[in-house]
């Protein structure tokens, strides 16, 4: 199996995480500045790492509705779908950045030192949630047969 890539899109930075080849564990990969070059960098990562598909976290509001940040992210998803050679899927990522800040704080990391890294950790949390859900669904399907 090829790895899966996950993105935590933001106006300033894009956190990137990658799965292992078994598609079981997520690992932080890098933080990309949200500039015009971001899509070409992601295209290079997809090609270099032979990515199976890309998961982009959609920051829905707590009510489940789509706000301004989610709308911007969905526009970015459409750009990626136009240029990447693999599928791009979306995943509900409510509160992952908050959880990433909390996890880094609990690990003793100072907030000002983790600015670039927090986006990678948020992407890792998005991807791990996605991978866990896939595993759960696969297991449920196996036991129902």
Beta strands, then each sheet from edge to edge (+ up, - down):
strand 1: 5-9
strand 2: 13-19
strand 3: 26-33
strand 4: 53-58
strand 5: 87-92
sheet 1: 3+ 2- 1+ 4+ 5+
end
